[in-house]
């Protein structure tokens, strides 16, 4: 047992040291497009209910510094609680998509909206729970000027306000996922903040990739990669997201992300399962089952994790006041992943926005309830 625990400790320490020593290169800063350079853009925003902070979030989208921007909000039905808030936004188009059949409701909403708007040069997509700054869209679209870029995308950052155990842990877990993105060829698009040229969207067959899908962003990512194009991560377009969450909701949310990843990107799922499984096992056994060598490794692994978490917090403005949380709560985030992996191994069903889905495959989604 002690040798096994020491081996786990060595593996965990090597991974932690690699993570700590790998410094992100200075991110490419996308220039702001001039007025005469801006292609026409339609921004699609699926909405569902009058969620917390919706008015402020939609105001941030409608206030984008982008000439001639068209915004298309999409809801499932005319009783949606988001509609009164949407109708106060200018400019806007509202599309009522109806209930989905054989795909995720969000994917169905987007496919319906694409058929109902006038064509523009670029199609951009945002989630209703994000609150980007005024230059967000300009910088996202600017990344599309290079011909090998298939889609420009960013990621969310959950601001832990109001601060609670659950909001802090959500932010720490999400920040670990954010750290996977960078200037490399392993990026994935995020549906809450991405832009793609309309001609590229059609040429690589995103509509076909979305039919029967639950995940809009993973399906689009695979379509882009199959075409040999780049998923460009634009870090300066990071989208802050606010809102309360309880522990039960947090467990369900993380499990949903992991289950979707298992179906749409199995390699990422199994890599995360192996990494966090070994790491969590060592954190539990290290202090008492491996003797003093394992204990030394255990202390070293925790120290490197704390250092990495604090350094990550210093790079993000919304996280700096909570650096202590990123330096201390990372083991809990790993256990959070482990429980989600175990649940993903026994079920492909998720509950999302009041519906229960079963993911048979990336192109087959069953609406259970």
Rosetta blueprint (number, residue, H / E / L):
1 X L
2 X H
3 X H
4 X H
5 X H
6 X H
7 X H
8 X H
9 X H
10 X H
11 X H
12 X H
13 X H
14 X H
15 X H
16 X H
17 X H
18 X H
19 X H
20 X H
21 X H
22 X L
23 X L
24 X L
25 X L
26 X L
27 X L
28 X L
29 X L
30 X L
31 X L
32 X L
33 X L
34 X L
35 X H
36 X H
37 X H
38 X L
39 X L
40 X L
41 X E
42 X E
43 X E
44 X E
45 X E
46 X E
47 X L
48 X L
49 X L
50 X L
51 X L
52 X L
53 X L
54 X H
55 X H
56 X H
57 X H
58 X H
59 X H
60 X H
61 X H
62 X H
63 X L
64 X L
65 X L
66 X L
67 X L
68 X L
69 X L
70 X E
71 X E
72 X E
73 X E
74 X E
75 X E
76 X L
77 X L
78 X L
79 X L
80 X L
81 X L
82 X L
83 X H
84 X H
85 X H
86 X H
87 X L
88 X L
89 X L
90 X L
91 X L
92 X L
93 X E
94 X E
95 X E
96 X E
97 X L
98 X L
99 X L
100 X L
101 X L
102 X L
103 X L
104 X L
105 X H
106 X H
107 X H
108 X H
109 X H
110 X H
111 X H
112 X H
113 X H
114 X H
115 X H
116 X H
117 X L
118 X L
119 X L
120 X L
121 X L
122 X E
123 X E
124 X E
125 X E
126 X E
127 X E
128 X L
129 X L
130 X E
131 X L
132 X L
133 X L
134 X L
135 X L
136 X H
137 X H
138 X H
139 X H
140 X H
141 X H
142 X H
143 X H
144 X H
145 X H
146 X L
147 X L
148 X L
149 X E
150 X E
151 X E
152 X E
153 X E
154 X L
155 X L
156 X E
157 X E
158 X E
159 X L
160 X L
161 X L
162 X L
163 X L
164 X L
165 X H
166 X H
167 X H
168 X H
169 X H
170 X H
171 X H
172 X H
173 X H
174 X H
175 X H
176 X H
177 X H
178 X H
179 X L
180 X L
181 X L
182 X L
183 X L
184 X L
185 X L
186 X L
187 X L
188 X L
189 X L
190 X L
191 X L
192 X L
193 X E
194 X E
195 X E
196 X E
197 X E
198 X H
199 X H
200 X H
201 X H
202 X H
203 X H
204 X L
205 X L
206 X H
207 X H
208 X H
209 X H
210 X H
211 X L
212 X L
213 X L
214 X L
215 X L
216 X H
217 X H
218 X H
219 X H
220 X H
221 X H
222 X H
223 X H
224 X H
225 X H
226 X H
227 X L
228 X L
229 X L
230 X E
231 X E
232 X E
233 X E
234 X L
235 X H
236 X H
237 X H
238 X L
239 X E
240 X E
241 X E
242 X L
243 X L
244 X L
245 X L
246 X L
247 X H
248 X H
249 X H
250 X H
251 X H
252 X H
253 X H
254 X H
255 X H
256 X H
257 X H
258 X H
259 X H
260 X H
261 X H
262 X H
263 X H
264 X H
265 X L
266 X H
267 X H
268 X H
269 X H
270 X H
271 X H
272 X H
273 X H
274 X H
275 X H
276 X H
277 X H
278 X H
279 X H
280 X H
281 X H
282 X H
283 X H
284 X H
285 X H
286 X H
287 X H
288 X H
289 X H
290 X L
291 X H
292 X H
293 X H
294 X H
295 X H
296 X H
297 X H
298 X H
299 X H
300 X H
301 X H
302 X H
303 X H
304 X H
305 X H
306 X H
307 X H
308 X H
309 X H
310 X H
311 X H
312 X H
313 X H
314 X H
315 X L
316 X L
317 X H
318 X H
319 X H
320 X H
321 X H
322 X H
323 X H
324 X H
325 X H
326 X H
327 X H
328 X H
329 X L
330 X H
331 X H
332 X H
333 X H
334 X H
335 X H
336 X H
337 X H
338 X H
339 X H
340 X H
341 X H
342 X H
343 X H
344 X H
345 X H
346 X H
347 X L
348 X L
349 X E
350 X E
351 X E
352 X E
353 X L
354 X L
355 X E
356 X E
357 X E
358 X E
359 X E
360 X E
361 X E
362 X L
363 X L
364 X E
365 X E
366 X E
367 X E
368 X L
369 X L
